[in-house]
Amino acid sequence: MDNELQLYTYFRSSASWRVRICLNLKKLKYKSNYVNLLKQEQKSEEYKKINPNQVVPTLKLPDGQILSQSIAILEYLEEKFKLEYQLLPDDAIKKAQIRSVVQLIASDIHPIQNLRVLKEVGEDKKAEWAKKWITDGFKTLEILLKETAGKYCFGDQISFADIVLVPQVYNAIRWKVDMSEFPIIVRVEKNLSLLDEFVNAHPDNQGDCPPS
Ligand SMILES: N[C@@H](CCC(=O)N[C@@H](CS)C(=O)NCC(=O)O)C(=O)O
C-alpha cells in the first residue's frame, strides 16, 4: 500500500525511536520498513536512493515525498498535526527552551556516540568514550531540567524534549552511565516510560527486535 506513512527504522536506533514516539502521540498509523544497521543495510544502493546520508530514520509520506533527519521529521509532524497532540507550546521562550534541550541531546550528545563514530573510536575504547560523552551531556541536562521539570521535562506537558530524552537514557544505561548522578532525568524517564505511546515505540516492541 502506498497511501500510508512509511518509516524506515531500526529497532535500536534512537533517532528512529524519536519519530516512533511522535507518530504514536499524534495517533498516526504507519508502516515500518526495517533497515538492519548491523547488516549494513543502510549502506545499500537501494536505501542510499531513499536517504543519501545512509542513516535511519527516513519518513516516506503518502504522496511519495521523503523526509530525513529525525528532528526535521518531528518539526514537520508538529506543524502538520499540531491539533492531534501539541508537542511545542505557543510561547516563544518556552519553545526555544525545549528546542535547546533537544539540541543538547540530538546535536551535542547523540552524534558523538553514534554507531559510525564508535566504529572509528575502536572496540577497546568505545564503551569508555560513549559513557564519558553521555555523562558530560547529562550533567548539563540535569541542571537545565532542575529549572523546568515537572512530571516530564517541561512541567506536566509532553514535549519534543521528552521524545529525545527517553532513547538517550536507554543509551546511557546501555553504556553503563551512573544514573544515580541524575535523579531528575531518572524520574522524568520513569514517568514517560509508563505511557502507552512510549512503551509501543520501545526497541523491545518493534517487529525487527530479535527474540531475546
Ligand atoms: N541526525 C540524524 C542521525 C541519524 C542517525 O545517526 N541514525 C543512526 C541510528 S540512531 C544510524 O542510522 N546509524 C547508522 C550508521 O551510523 O551507519 C537524525 O537525527 O536523524
The ligand as a Gaussian input file, in Angstrom:
#p B3LYP/6-31G(d) Opt

LIG

0 1
 N       20.909000      13.323000      12.794000
 C       20.307000      12.112000      12.366000
 C       21.036000      10.949000      12.996000
 C       20.587000       9.647000      12.443000
 C       21.453000       8.532000      12.959000
 O       22.544000       8.756000      13.475000
 N       20.970000       7.312000      12.822000
 C       21.732000       6.191000      13.277000
 C       20.894000       5.316000      14.180000
 S       20.366000       6.188000      15.607000
 C       22.157000       5.369000      12.076000
 O       21.374000       5.121000      11.191000
 N       23.408000       4.940000      12.075000
 C       23.928000       4.139000      11.024000
 C       25.389000       4.301000      10.889000
 O       25.979000       5.003000      11.699000
 O       25.942000       3.695000       9.952000
 C       18.828000      12.088000      12.765000
 O       18.503000      12.678000      13.791000
 O       18.015000      11.506000      12.047000

